[in-house]
Amino acid sequence: MKKKLLALSFAMAFTGTSSILHAEDAIDAGKEKAAACVSCHGEHGNSLVSIFPKLAGQHSSYFLKQLQAFKNGTRKNPIMSAIAMGLSQDDMADLGAYYAAQKISANELPILDDDEDEKPATSNASDKTPLQAIIAQGSDLYRNGDLPREVSACIACHGPFGEGSKPAAFPSLKSQHADYLIKTLTEFKTDVRSNNPDNMMHMIAKKMTTEEIKAVAYRISMMK
C-alpha cells in the first residue's frame, strides 16, 4: 500500500510539474507571437490608445472566444478579422496564456468635456464634483442596476471588482479604457455587436442611456 501511495504521489507531482511547464511554454510562445499586437494593444497588452482595448490580465477563455468570433465572422472588425484568419487554435491559446499572465495598468482619472461639466440629474450629492457624481452614478448602476427599467447589475456577471469569470468566459473589465468601454456598450446598444450568449449584453445596453453608459464606463475604468 505504501509503495502504491508513493507511486501515486510521484505521479501527481510529475503531472503538476508538467502542467506548470506547459503553461510557461505557452506564455513564452505567446510573448513571441504578441509582437505583432504591440502597435495597437501596447507592450504587455496595455494599450496607450484609449479606443483599443487593454488585453493584459484578460481571461484566456474570453480572449480565445473573441479571436474565434473574429475568425468565424460572428464579431465584425476588418483589422481583427484579417489577423484572426491567420491564427491557428494553438496561436490563439498561446496569446491568451500570455496576455492572461500580464498585469493591467491603472488609469488616470477621466477628463470631462466642457459639455459634461454639470452633475448628472440623478446625483443627490450637492458637494460632489461633476466627475465624482458621474462615477458615483456608474458605481450605483454597476452594483445595483435599474430593476424597474430591467437594466441588470454588472456585478452579477463581472464581479464586485470587475474581475469577470474565467469558467464562464465573462471578461475582466477592471482598469479597461473608458473610451473603449463606451464604444463597446454603444455597439451592443446599436446592434453593431451581438456575439454574446443569448444576446445578453445587447438587451442590457439597449435600455441604458448614453449618460449611463458613460457613467458605468468611467467607474469601471477606475477599478483596480
C-alpha positions in Angstrom: 0.0 0.0 0.0 2.8 2.4 0.9 4.5 1.7 -2.4 1.3 2.5 -4.3 0.8 5.7 -2.4 4.4 6.7 -3.0 4.0 6.0 -6.7 0.7 8.0 -6.8 2.4 10.9 -5.1 5.2 10.9 -7.7 2.7 10.7 -10.5 0.7 13.6 -9.1 3.9 15.7 -8.6 5.0 14.9 -12.2 1.6 15.8 -13.6 1.6 19.1 -11.7 5.1 20.0 -12.8 4.3 19.1 -16.4 1.2 21.3 -16.3 3.3 24.3 -15.0 6.0 23.8 -17.6 3.3 23.5 -20.4 1.8 26.8 -19.1 5.1 28.5 -19.1 5.9 27.3 -22.6 2.5 28.7 -23.8 3.2 32.1 -22.2 6.7 32.2 -23.8 5.3 31.2 -27.2 2.5 33.8 -26.8 5.0 36.5 -25.9 6.8 36.0 -29.3 3.5 35.9 -31.2 2.3 39.1 -29.4 5.0 41.2 -31.0 2.6 41.8 -33.9 -0.1 43.1 -31.5 2.0 45.8 -29.8 1.3 48.6 -32.2 -2.4 48.6 -31.2 -2.5 46.9 -27.8 0.8 48.1 -26.3 3.6 46.5 -24.5 2.4 43.6 -22.4 -1.2 44.3 -23.5 -1.5 47.7 -22.0 -2.7 49.8 -24.9 -1.8 53.5 -24.8 -4.6 54.4 -27.3 -7.9 54.6 -25.4 -10.1 53.2 -28.2 -8.0 50.0 -28.4 -8.7 47.6 -25.5 -6.1 46.6 -22.9 -5.5 42.8 -23.2 -3.4 42.4 -20.1 -5.0 40.3 -17.4 -7.8 39.2 -19.6 -9.1 35.7 -19.1 -7.7 33.3 -21.6 -11.2 31.7 -22.1 -12.7 35.1 -23.1 -9.7 36.0 -25.2 -9.9 32.8 -27.1 -13.6 33.1 -27.6 -13.3 36.6 -29.1 -10.5 35.6 -31.5 -12.6 32.7 -32.7 -15.5 35.1 -33.2 -13.3 37.4 -35.3 -12.2 34.4 -37.3 -15.6 32.9 -38.0 -17.2 36.3 -38.7 -19.7 36.5 -35.7 -17.8 39.5 -34.5 -17.1 42.1 -37.1 -13.9 44.1 -37.3 -11.9 44.3 -40.6 -8.5 44.5 -38.9 -9.0 41.9 -36.2 -10.8 39.5 -38.6 -7.9 39.6 -41.0 -5.4 39.0 -38.2 -7.5 36.2 -36.7 -7.8 34.4 -40.0 -4.1 33.8 -39.9 -4.1 32.3 -36.4 -4.3 28.7 -35.5 -6.0 27.4 -32.4 -2.6 26.9 -30.8 -1.6 30.5 -31.7 -4.8 31.8 -30.1 -4.2 29.7 -27.0 -0.6 30.9 -26.6 -1.6 34.5 -27.0 -4.4 34.0 -24.4 -2.0 32.5 -22.0 0.5 35.3 -22.4 -2.0 38.1 -22.0 -3.7 36.5 -19.1 -0.3 36.4 -17.3 0.3 40.2 -17.7 -0.7 42.9 -15.2 -3.1 45.5 -16.4 -2.1 49.1 -15.9 -4.2 51.6 -13.8 -5.9 54.6 -15.5 -5.7 58.3 -14.7 -9.0 59.9 -13.8 -11.1 60.7 -16.8 -11.2 64.3 -18.0 -14.7 65.7 -18.6 -15.6 67.5 -21.8 -17.0 71.0 -21.5 -20.5 69.8 -22.1 -20.1 67.3 -19.2 -19.3 69.9 -16.7 -22.6 69.6 -14.9 -23.7 67.0 -12.4 -25.9 64.2 -13.6 -29.6 64.8 -12.9 -29.7 61.6 -10.9 -27.0 62.7 -8.4 -28.2 63.7 -5.0 -24.9 64.8 -3.5 -24.5 68.5 -4.0 -21.0 68.5 -2.6 -19.6 66.2 -5.3 -17.6 67.4 -8.3 -19.2 66.6 -11.7 -16.7 63.8 -12.2 -17.3 62.3 -8.8 -21.1 62.5 -9.4 -20.8 60.6 -12.7 -18.6 57.9 -11.2 -21.0 57.6 -8.3 -23.8 57.1 -10.7 -21.8 54.5 -12.5 -21.0 52.7 -9.3 -24.7 52.5 -8.4 -25.6 51.1 -11.8 -22.7 48.6 -11.7 -23.7 47.2 -8.3 -27.5 47.6 -8.4 -28.6 48.1 -11.9 -32.0 49.6 -12.5 -34.6 46.9 -11.9 -37.7 49.0 -12.9 -36.1 49.5 -16.3 -34.7 46.0 -16.5 -31.1 47.1 -16.6 -29.1 44.3 -14.9 -26.4 45.0 -12.4 -22.9 44.5 -14.0 -21.7 42.9 -10.8 -23.8 39.8 -11.5 -21.5 38.6 -14.3 -18.4 40.8 -13.9 -17.9 40.5 -10.2 -17.6 43.1 -7.4 -14.2 44.3 -8.6 -14.7 43.9 -12.4 -12.7 40.7 -12.3 -15.1 38.7 -14.6 -15.2 34.9 -14.6 -12.8 32.6 -16.3 -15.0 29.5 -16.2 -18.0 31.4 -17.7 -15.7 33.3 -20.1 -17.1 36.6 -18.8 -14.4 39.3 -19.4 -12.4 41.1 -16.8 -13.3 44.7 -17.1 -11.3 46.4 -14.3 -8.9 49.2 -15.4 -10.1 49.0 -19.0 -10.1 52.2 -21.0 -13.3 54.2 -20.5 -13.4 55.1 -24.2 -13.2 51.5 -25.3 -16.0 50.5 -22.8 -18.2 53.3 -24.1 -17.6 52.2 -27.7 -18.3 48.6 -26.8 -21.5 49.3 -24.9 -22.7 51.6 -27.7 -22.1 48.9 -30.2 -24.1 46.4 -28.2 -26.9 49.1 -27.8 -27.0 49.8 -31.6 -26.7 46.1 -32.7 -23.3 46.6 -34.2 -22.0 43.9 -31.9 -24.1 40.9 -30.8 -21.7 37.9 -30.3 -22.6 37.2 -26.7 -24.6 34.4 -25.1 -28.4 34.9 -25.7 -27.6 38.5 -26.9 -27.4 39.4 -23.2 -25.3 42.5 -23.5 -27.5 43.8 -26.3 -30.6 43.5 -24.1 -28.9 45.3 -21.2 -27.2 48.1 -23.2 -30.4 48.7 -25.2 -32.1 50.0 -22.1 -29.2 52.2 -21.0 -29.0 55.9 -21.7 -25.8 57.5 -23.2 -25.2 59.1 -19.8 -25.5 55.8 -18.0 -23.1 54.1 -20.4 -20.6 56.8 -19.9 -21.0 56.7 -16.1 -20.5 52.9 -15.9 -17.5 53.1 -18.2 -15.9 55.8 -16.1 -16.5 53.7 -12.9 -15.1 50.5 -14.4 -12.0 52.3 -15.7 -11.2 53.3 -12.1 -11.4 49.7 -10.7 -8.1 48.1 -9.8 
